[in-house]
Amino acid sequence: CVDAREFRFAQTCGQKVIVETGELPGVIEYYERPGYFFEAIELVESGLGLERANPQMFTELGVLLTKYRESQMMDFCKMWWQRASIPRLLQACEQAMLWAEKCYLHQQYNEHDLAIGVMIDHAPDAWNPSTFTDVISKVGTMSVMYDAIDFYVQEHPELLNDLLFVIAPKCEATTAMTKLRDAKPELGPLGVLPLCKAFLRKVQDRDVSALNEALNDVLILEENVEELSESTTNFKNFEHMKLARKLETHAVLEMRKIAVDLYKRVGKYEEAIELCKKDKLYKDAINVVAASKDQELTEALAEYFLSEKL
């Protein structure tokens, strides 16, 4: 029938054969050899509703679609992935460079790490933001999450906050913040960190050192005195001395006053007083010695006031 191009009769006869295990590949090859690709597809499609339809039929139909009707493959995957051999379909999609379909099949096969890899490596065809964040939320491998950060830094920096909200509970904060600082040095010493301020503000209630320090650095860059003061007052988990030293030479006086407060909080009263003297913050100096309850510091400050005729 095939040789005579009587495909309607060939289909009727073929349905008796394709349900037999092991016969289908030979039938498909018989159709493909003379170029009857679409007729082969129609034959296998016609058999899917048969009582003896088997996984091989669904699988081979998918393979045929990857070769000859690529536009139908995604719909096929969504409808029949549970009845086909996913590894075989993944191989066929790889060969046909059907990346969106390959990504979808990885998801159904619970290979979320591989699905993310496909979206990163073949973003123009396979990536979309909602799918990416949904899949990355199911990933448990740290390296994949860090790869996702790198990908968003390079391709979608405007969506970094959305990504970080999803992966932050699972990834190591210090490593993630270091990646953001080091990315795109042409943007400045903080890299893309300033783009992530919304995320940093939202998660600060966790009081994680790496996140607090990242936000504080962004606020310093912005010269945002009010928010920096709130951050350092309300959240204690950061390196006070390191931040104080960074602020004590800042061009903005109000920033240097925060340094005074930080020195006072960690008991570095002499450093706080010296900074007050430099900036003529005499009231602040008095507050520092009062907090210290140190007789020698009190007398030394009094002598300083006398010598300066204050």
Secondary structure, DSSP 8 states (H G I E B T S, - for coil): -TTTT-HHHHHHHHHHHHTSTTTHHHHHHHHHTTT-HHHHHHHHHHHTTSTT--HHHHHHHHHHHHHH-GGGHHHHHHHHGGGS-HHHHHHHHHHHT-HHHHHHHHHHTT-HHHHHHHHHHTHHHH--HHHHHHHHTT---HHHHHHHHHHHHHH-GGGHHHHHHHHTTTS-HHHHHHHHHHS-GGG-TTTTGGGGHHHHHHTGGG--HHHHHHHHHHHHHHT-HHHHHHHHHH---S-HHHHHHHHTT-SSHHHHHHHHHHHHHTT-HHHHHHHHHHTT-HHHHHHHHHHHT-HHHHHHHHHHHHHTT-
